[in-house]
Amino acid sequence: MSESKNPLESSRRSFLKSTGLAAAAVMAPVAMSSEAQVPTVTQHASTKGARLVSPVTLVNILQGTDSTPSFSRGNTLPIAARPFGMAHWTLQTTPSTPWMFQPGQRRIQGFRSTHQLSPWLGDYGQATFLPICGRPELDYGARATSYRPEDSLLSPHTMAMRLLRYGVDAELVPSERGALIHAKYTKEQTPGFVFDVPGNPPEPEPDAARRRVRFRSTVNSGGVQKDFACYYVLQFSEPWTAIENRDLKTHRSTHVSFAESVRSLDVRIATSFISFEQAERNLQLELGTKSVDTLRTEGEQVRNKYLKRIEIEGATDGQQRTFYSCLYRTLLFPRMWHEPDASGAMLHRSPYNGKIVPGVMYADHGYWDVYRAWYPMMTILLPERLAEILQAWVNAFQEGGWLPQFPCPGYRACMTGSLIDSLFGEAAVKGIKGFDMAGAYEGLKKHATQPGNADAGYGRRGIEEYLKFNYDPADKVDQAAAETVDAAYGDYCIAQVAKALGKSDDHAMFMKRSENWRNVFDAKTGFFRGKKSDASFLEPFSPIRWGDPYVEGAAYQHRFDAPHAMLALIEAMGGKEKVVVELEMMLTMFPEFEVGAYGSEIHEMSEMAAINFGQYAHSNQPSHHILYVFTLAGRQDRAAYWTKRVMDELYTPDLFAGDEDTGSMAAWYILSSLGFYPLCPSKPEYILGAPLFPRATVHLPNGKLLVVENAYKGGRLVRTSLNGKALVGGVIQHDEITAGGNIRFS
């Protein structure tokens, strides 16, 4: 249809013009999935053949949002937020579960302030906000309104849409610790604004003279101290005529009404984990009297500053959208938990002891998920920010007495091992400065030598048995094979920190312990297996049986879980040629599985079975390094072939292959598309595959450029050079990358 004959198109353009967004985004109709009618990426002006001016316009915050408990994409909420922002903002379509957004449900219940790390761990301190008109019922479902995602602008720095039921043009623009909601009312009904607090919260506190309302959200799923609260302060641009609280079954709704003459409303929302007074300071510092246009422009500039760290050339339109959508995901977590005091110095309310203490703090990062690719990516792109994050984990140890296992926001028990070991081991070997390495080592050695409380989220599970047997016995420790290999890798990482600190005896001790992977490796079958305390392996054995003694996988998915000793493992498996054959068989066999100890089919099984990659379960993080074993086994060409297939087939502007946990799946794509990957993060090296794009330029923080050129068209031999000199063995060193230069694949 032409514009003049298409009333929906005319309405859409009128909406964009009314919100001031028409010049910023030229949107095409959104494609619909033929299977589920799920909205896909909101299109912006094509960049084909043009210089990339604003990469944030390529980002699809709906990527991976078609996610359910039985077929998960992870915590892929459509999030608008500043990079590493304390406050995340999403659309709520379903309030009663952690799966709060479903793209096929075209009615929203409000803009939700969320702090959710993972749907499996739940949200905390959340609240929901919605401009309305008239006097509807205020329960979530009763007051929900249709919106058209294809006519909306959903981006990291703004979420703008028409709320069709109410005739309200609404836009939310985030700051680091808050947001501005701008509403234009078009219906001749009483304008209003609703906010909801779940559970049984304290009464909100209105201040009519200042046009402010403040309230607390105390709901949480654990990992917080006794008096936890997220403090909210709302600043309205107009005086209200009435304010009414309604206690409903699961939450309290507050309805704020305004005079009929009010046609436009700004609601500035600030949050704090410290106090109302701190929230008011955050309000003044971040939002002040800034207009929605000013905040939107600031947000776009901040996002682009990060996204432009990597520029890609020669990519298709879909590849560009996939790449920058993934890069956006890597810049969401962990979230800042620190806030500025009156002098600008940072302080935080500790989720580890409940006290207000000076210094930085971050929260909501699952080390088990992100140590493999996210932290290595940060050592290249944002080492200064990484140092601050590492210092936050040291602060957690000093405040709580133990390093966290899965900070969400404080101590939470989740997954195996103590993979925070990898973060500090990697920082030690790559020379990351700006954090207290000696303080980190104190915490690392403590959980590697003393019993903690793994059920409470700190310490290694089975540490007593590990120290006694040099492995975790399967008849005494749950998920024993996985715990053993994780502990052995962790020991290797701690050894690197000890070496950097000049602790030679400790270095030798932990290096010896890092060989403990051998104690659960069965040379007869070529797999890691559960071993009992009498030194016998668990029987019967099936490499496709999931669960205990493994975690979220079977023997196949854990087959290469000695990243620090991969050449030794390859030799133990029968040598390079045999390993190549085994890898090819793994990738091409039928993706069958046995539910094993789980007793029923879990979502990771379903996700592996849904793709044509055999037992290679890219949907979950333990498989992410496996394709690069090809290169160490002498076949970089097969690593190049399989990684390209994964990038082409399992990543799109709309989808992830599986759990995109706090940037982990996205970081794999970013690094792999550049042609290298950290098979062992605690070694200062990366294993080569082949790039996805003809050319990519990485703007390094030291001001230098790393240019990656790809002229490889397939074939047995991959020639890789750095500044014209051949790279031997399929490996490039970290300092070679950070020094800048030209990497060429041919």
C-alpha positions, 0 to 999 in steps of 0.5 A: 500500500502507498502511504496515502492509502494505508491508515495504519502507516499514516497513524504510525508516522503520526505517532513517531512525529508526535514523539519526536522520533520520526527523524531518528528511526525509519521503521519498516513493517515487522515480519511475523514468525509463521509458527508463533506469530512472534514479532521480530526486529523493529527495522531501522534505516538500512546501513548497506553501503553506508557508513555506520553512524548509529549502531544502536539503531541496529540493535533488536532488544527483542532478540531471543525474547521468544523464551519459555521454561521448556525452551529457554533463551535465558534472561533475554528480556527486552531491556532498555538500560544504560550500559551496566545500569543499576536499573533495567526497564522492560515490558511486562506482559505476564506478572506472575512468573519470572517469564514476565515478557512474551512477544506473542502477547500483544498487551502490556501491563506496564513498564517494569523496573527489573533486576532479574539475573535469570528467570531461574533465580527470580526478580527483586525490588521490582515495580511496574508503571503505566500511563492510563486514562479514565478509571479502569480496574487496576489489576494487572490483566484488567488494566492491560493495553494493546500495543503494536510492536511493529509500530513501536520503537524498542531500543536500548535507549528508548521504548516508545509506543502507542498504548492503544486502549488509552490513546496514550503515546508513551515513551520510557528513556532510561538513565543509569539508576532511573528513567523518565516516562513521557506520556501524551494523552489523546483521549478526552478522559481523565489522565492518570498514572499507575504504579504497582508494588508486588507483595505487601509493601509499606504504604507509598508516601506522597508529597503533594507540595513537591509533586513527589511520591516515594515508595519501597519494593522489598520483594526478592527471591533471596541473596539479600540482607534482612532489611533489603529494599529498593527505594523509588522516588517519582517526580511528576511534572504536573500536580495531581488531583487525586491519589488512591491506593488499592490493595489487590491479591498479589500487589498494591496499585496506586492510581494518580489522577490529573486535571482534564487539562493535562495533555502531557506528563513527565514522570521522572523515576529514580531508584536506590538500594540505600535510601530515599534520600539517595534516590532523590540524589540520583534523581537530581544527578541523572534526570534533573529537569532534562527533557525526554529528547535530551535524555534520549540523545544522551542515551543513544550517544552513550550506547554508541560509544560502546557499540562503536568499539567494534566496526564491521565491514562487508557484513549483510544487513542481518549479520550487522543486526545480529552482531550489534544486538549481541554486543548490546547484550554483553553490556547489560550485566553485571549491574552497578550496585554503587551510588554517588554520595554528596561529594561524588564518591561511590558507596553501596549498601552491601548485599553481603552484610547489609551495611552502607560501605564506601567503594564500588559494588556490582551484582547479578553475574553467574560466573559459571556462565560468563567466565568462558567468553564474557570476561575474556572479551572485557580484557580486550574491549573494556579492561578498566571497567573489568578492573572495577568489576573485579574490585567489586568481587574483592569488596564482596569477600571483605564484606561477607567473608567469602567470595560469592559463587553466584552473586544475585545480588549477594550470596546465591547457590547455583551451578557447580565449582567456584568459577570466580577463580577463572576471573582472577586467574585470567586477570593475573596472566593478562596483566589487568590492573586496578584491583586488589589482587592480594585481597582476591587471592585471600578469598580464592585460597580460602574457598579452595582449602576450607569448608564453606557453605555451598548451599548458602552460596559460598565455598566449594561443594565437596571440598573436604572430599576433594582434598582427601581423594583428589577428586569428588567421589560420586557416592558422596558429592552431587554432580561429582564429575563436574565438580572435580573438573571445575575444581581442577580448573579453578586450582589452575587459575588460583595458581596463576594468581599465586605466581603473580604474587610471588607465592611459589609454594602455593603456586606449586601446590595448586598446579599439582592439584590442577592435575586432578582432572586425570582422576576422573578421566577414563582412558577406556571410554575417553570420557570424564566419569563419576568415580566412587570413593573406592576408586571404581567408576559408576556403572553402567555408563552411557555418554548420553545419560544426563545429570549427576555426576554431570550438570546440565549435560551428559559425558559428551557435553563435559568431554573437554572440561580440562581447558587448562590441560587441553593438549594433555587431554587430547593425548590421553584421548588417543592423540590429535587425529583420533580427537578430530574423528571424535569431534566430527562424530560428536557433531554429526551423530543424532542428538539423542539423549537419556533423561538420566538423573533428571527423571524428565526432559529439561529444557537444555535437552530439548534445545540440543535436540532441536538443532543439527549439531549432534551432541554439541549443545551450543544452547548451554555454556559448557560446550562453547569451547569445544569447536576450538579443540579442532585447532589444537588438534591440528585442524583449524579449518574444521574449527572455522567450518563449524564455528561459521555454521553455528554463527550462521544457523544459531544466531539471528537478529531474533534468536539465540540457540539457548540460554543467553545468560548475562552476556555469555552466549552473545560474547561467544558470538562477538569473539568468534566472529573476530576469528579467535576464542579463549579456550582457556581464559586463564592462559594469555592466549586465544585459539584461532578459527576464522572471522565471519566478516570480511573486515572488522576494526576493534578500537582498543582502549589504548587508542590502537586499532586491531584490524581483522581481515578475512580472505579465507574461502574454505579449504584444508589450510587456514593461513593466519598472519599477524602484521605479515608474520605467520601465526603458528599453532593456531594461537594468538597471544593476548598482548599481540591482540592488545598491541593492535595491528593487522590479523589476516586469514587467508 
